[in-house]
């Protein structure tokens, strides 16, 4: 149920095509006014997965009127196992998207001027889920298991660099916990606020092993836009970012409206119980202990520098292609 592998081989061509086309999509928003004088500004955002708790802020902002108050008409476009976030931004079909911080680094390596403007989750929810009866208590104990995962993700390369996957058989992950339920020798990738509950609802006692414990902790549920949008329509970016920031803060306090909107938008087996569980589990990821007084959604150069360094170590041929300071800006946050 989690995260399609991004394929970027044709991304450079997509950027070229996008530059040669005139857009008739919401990227043709007029000026940077508040929207009150000329009607609401139309904005589109591409999700990186099916609508779930990890997108709660935008659904809450839409449901409770934060976007409307900012003079915005927002089109939230569901993703899936091959969510076209990069291509939609490259072709100017959307103005914003969802990604993880490591995706931003990959996008920029491929020549797409993507910039992170808000990070909803300070701690990454990526985990490996095993059955309790397997006896496995840490990621270092995975030897002998079969891991269902999506090939090519940077976190897997990081785990591999630590020797954790040396004696693990890797097979494709198809977005379901069924194999984990059927066989205690199966482990699956997941997010800590979704798959564990799905497995337990089907009768399996599971153990959640957080990849962040290894030192791999990119920002997650990151709101991204393009350098072009920031340069040409900074006021529109500011309004959208700050309304989304309000939406996230509201969602984490009381997610009822946002979850109702997510449930309506998700036709892939999502349930109210899973959304409730997800929004509860997300609170400590979005606002870790001691962070309550800090600006919500903030990012730091130190964290981005560490991520770029880690990804460079995994693939030295691309180590110098991305500058950490180009990956993000916090100028639009309240």
Secondary structure, DSSP 8 states (H G I E B T S, - for coil): --------TTHHHHHHHHHHS---SGGG---SS-STTT--EEEEEE-SSSS-GGGHHHHHHHHTTHHHHTTEEEEEE---TT--HHHHHHTTS-SEEEE-HHHHHHHHHTT--EEEEEEEESS--EEEEEEGGG---SGGG-TT-EEEE-TT-HHHHHHHHTTTTTT-EEEE--S-SHHHHH-TTEEEEEETTTHHHHHHHTT--EEEEEGGGGT----EEEEEEEHHHHHH-HHHHHHHHHHHHHHHHHHHH--HHHHHHHHHH--SS--HHHHHHHHHHHHHHHS-TT-TTS-TT---HHHHHHHHHHHHHH-GGGTTS--GGGSB--TT--
